[in-house]
Amino acid sequence: MGKGRPKIFDEVKKLRGTDQPCRMSGNIDQADKLTSIDQITSTAKLKVLKTKRAKDIFKTKANQLIALGVLTEMDIEHLALYAFSLDFVFTCMSDIMDNVEKGARMMDGIAIKEVNTMFKAFDYVNRLGADFGFTPMSRQKMNQSPKEEEDELSQFLSGIR
């Protein structure tokens, strides 16, 4: 069985006169990539970054993404949510550790509700981080080059030579 309809290139669609903007595949609007942390005007506009640690996480991760050349202006709010969530996880961890007395067993002084909240936030941070390539598997997917498809004509012609 085939994979469905064969893809028709944009040039062929133009030649046939069937080139509708909604059906063109090569014309994708792309956002400009940020090249410096100075292009992010202010983190004060991002009301979600309330603590110094959240702002530091935001700046650190923004610099890492800018160095990789993947951060655009559209990603700033998403990155701010990641920084806020990671700060929340660290706050939960420190609150849990403050409730544990030295020499006591870990789970005796902690409410299960606090632990569940921390793990839910941790899961959320991992999912957001995967979008930016902060997890090893998502980084591996981002580093893979797209598979180039050869059309049948070039395969046929290369077989003749």
N, C-alpha and C positions, 0 to 999 in steps of 0.2 A: 504494500500500500504506500502511496505517496504521502508527502507531508502537507498536502493541501494544494492550494493554487500556487503556481510558480510566481516569484516576485518579478515585477516589471520595473525596469529602471526608469528614473525620472526623464532621461533623455528620450526613451522610446515613447513615453506618455506624451511628451511635447510634440514628437513627430506625428503621432496619431491624432493629436488634438484633444486628448482626454486628460490633460493636465489640470486637475482641479486642486486648489491649494490644500484642501482637507485630505487629499489622497497622496500628496507628495511626501516622500520619505526622507529626502536629503536636506530639506530646509527646516532645520530645528533651531529655534531661537536659543542662544546661549547667553548666560549672564557673564559679565566681566569678572575675571578672577582678581582677588585682592593680591597685591604684591608687597604690602607693608601693613604693619599693625596700626600705623598712623592713619590709614584710610578708614579705619573704624572710628567714626567721629567721637563717640562718647559711649561709655558703658553706663552713664547716668540715665540715659533714655531707657535702658533695659531695667525696668523696675524689679525684675526678679532677682537681680544680683544685689542682695542686701548686705552680705558679709564680705569682709576682706578676703577670706579664703575662697569664696565663690568668684570674686573678681580676679584673684590670682590664677585660679584654675582656668577661667575663661581666657585670660591673656596668654597663659602657657600653651593651652591647646590651640588657640588661634595662631600663635607663632609657629607651632608645629605644622598645622594645616597649610599655612601660607608658604612655609618652606617646601612642602610637597607640591604646592601649586594647585590645590583643590578647593580652597575656600573662596566662596563668592559672597556677595552681599545678601543673597537670599538665605544663606546658611547661618547668618549671625544669630537670629532668634532661636534657631534649633540648637546652636552651640551654647547659647545662654541657658536654655533649659537643661542641657547636659551638665553644665557647670553648677547650676542650682541643685540638681538632683544628686550629683556627686558630693556636694557640700552637705546636703541633707543626710546622705549615708554616713559620712564622717561624723556628723553631729550625733546621729543615732548611736554609732559605735562608741563614741566617747561618753555619751550618757549611760549606756549600758555598762561600760567599764567602770564608771564612777559609782554605780550602784553595787558593784561587786566588792566585797570586803576582802582584804588580803588574807590569804589562807583559806577562804571559804570556797565552796564549790561554785562553779560559774552559774548554774541555772537556779540556784536557791534564791538569789536576791533579784531575779529578773522576771518581769511579767512576760508571759508568752506573747501578749499583744505587742509589746515593744519589739520583740525579736521578729515577729511576723511583718511588722511595718518596715523594719530595716531590710528584711529580705525582699519584700516587694519593691522597695525603692532601689535596691541593688540590682534586681532583675530589670527594672526600668532603665537604670544607668547602662547596663550591658546592652540593651536593645538600642538605645540612643547612640552609644559608642560604636556599635557595629555599623551604623549608617555612615560614620566618619572614618571608619577603618581603624578604630582603637583596639579591636580585638584581633588576635592572630589570624583567625579564619577569614574575617572580613578584609584584612590587609592582603591576605593571599589572593582573594578574589579580585581585589582592586589591582594587584600587580600583574595579573594575567592579561596578556594581550588578546584582543578579540580575534576569533578564528576567522581567517580570510576564506571566503568562499570563491572557488573557481567556477566560472560558468562552463557549460558543457562544450561550447564552441572552442574555447582555449584548451580544454582537455583533449578534444578530438584532434585539434591541430598539432598539439604537442606529441600525440601518439603517431601522427603521420611522419613527422620528421625523423 
